[in-house]
Amino acid sequence: MGAQGIEFLSDQMLEGAQNASDATIDEFNAIMERHPLERVANDIFINSSLFRNRWLTLEEQVASLQADLRLAKRLGFPLVRLVS
């Protein structure tokens, strides 16, 4: 018995996360090729308080979510799970 798929937390597990380089994405894909698991979901955190002195504006939150969604697509995940 073994794992058949992975749920990924790109914010915590991927260097550069939203701004991951092509080399980082290529390395992730190479790892996935060596360990043939189904890409199930990428967990995305709803960030609203990244700074100590203020909340993110609505526009900043939307831009962050859009970047996370683009990253999930680049990583090949068909599903995202929003975590607040």
N, C-alpha and C positions, 0 to 999 in steps of 0.2 A: 504494500500500500504506500502510495506517495502522493505528493501534491500534483494537481493537474493544472493549476493556474495560479496567478499571483494578483494580489491587490497591492498597488504601489503607492507610496507616499512621497511624491517627487520633492516636496518642500524639504523633507528630511533625508532623502536618500540619493538625491541627484546633485552633483556639483553644479552650482550656478543656477539651479532650479529654473525659474521662468526664463532666464537668459542663458540657458545651457548652450554651449558651443556645439557646432556640428561634430567635432571630435568626441565630445561627451556623449552625444546621441549615438554616434557610431559605436562607441565602446559599449553602451547599454545594449544596442542591437546585437553586437557580437556575443555578449554574455547570454542574451536570450537565445541565440542560435546554439550555443553550447549546452544550454539547459532548456530544452524545448517545452516550455510551459505556455499555457494560454494566457494572454494579457487580458485580465478580467476587468479591472477598474483602476483608475488613478484617483486617489483621494485628494481633494482640493480643500484647503482651509479657507474659510471666509475671513480674510484679514481686514480688521477695522481699526486696530490699535497697534501699529508697528512702531510708533514713536512714543516716548514718555510724556511729551508735552502737548500732544493733540491726537484727536481721532482722524482717521483718513477721511477726506471728503468723499462724497458719493462718486464723483468723477474718478478719483483715485481707486476706489474700490472696484468700480466697473472695469477700469483699465487693468487692474490686477487679475480680476476674474477672466477677462478676455485673454490675457497672457497665459494664464493657467490652462485655459481650454485649448489654446494653440499648442502649448507644450504637450498636453495629453494626446493630441492628434499626431504631433511629431514622433511621439513615443509609440504610437500604434495602439493606444487603448480605445476601445469602442465605447467605453462608459466612464463617466466621472461620478464620484460620490462627494457631495458637498458636506463638509464638516464645519460646524460653527463652534 
